[in-house]
Amino acid sequence: MKADFRALIMKDKDNVATALDDIPAGAAVVLRTEGADLTVILREAIAFGHKFAVRPIASSEDIIKYGEVIGMANQPIEAGRHVHVHNLDGKRGRGDQFGA
């Protein structure tokens, strides 16, 4: 199995990273952030270009990618889980969701 898998995280406040490779379940992904290195064990396979949680995310918590809010969790998300339409609700264009 490939030892190093690439993923991108831009800001310390990001709670998701983006896979730059197809990454199998159980892989340890080392992420370098502004402040320190972070290792995340993937709980499921993550396809190239898809997001995964780098820490636990509570239901209704903002999903932050590249330092920007891209939506909110519609259920609790464990670190290492895939973050996509099944557990993320978009906020863009939804005035009822901003400022909450």
Secondary structure, 3 states (H helix, E strand, C coil): CCCCCCEECCCCCCCEEEECCCECCCCEEEEECCCCEEEEECCCCECCCCEEECCCECCCCEEEECCEEEEEECCCECCCCEECCCCEECCCCCCCCCCC
